[in-house]
Amino acid sequence: MDPEHPSTPPAVERAPDLASLTKIEGELAEVERALARLDDGSYRTCGVCGATIDDARLEADPTATLCADHAAG
């Protein structure tokens, strides 16, 4: 309890949410790979067939590495 503010509840220490941390680290890695593809000129190119990834797909997922055909499976 804070002696200057007795109505303030005590600080509660929370263990880090490892699942959230792992998810965020994975998303950061995807963004870093997308930035590397921007640098090397392969950003809009499907990693399987070499086709151009369309704007709508990249707008929905800027880290996409596959065209719609290959992303669908």
C-alpha positions, 0 to 999 in steps of 0.5 A: 500500500502506498502510504501517501495514497492509502486507497491505491491498491498495492502493485501486483507483480505479473509474470510475463505472458510468455505466449504473448511474448513469443507471438510478438517476437515472431511478428517482429521477425516477420517484419524484419524479413519483410524489410530485408526483402524490400532492401534486396528487391524481392518484396513483392515476389512470391517465394515459390513461383516468382509471381508478383504478390498483389496489392490487396494481399500485401495490404492485408498482410505486409509480411506475405511471402506467397502469392494468393495461389500458393498461400491457399495451399 
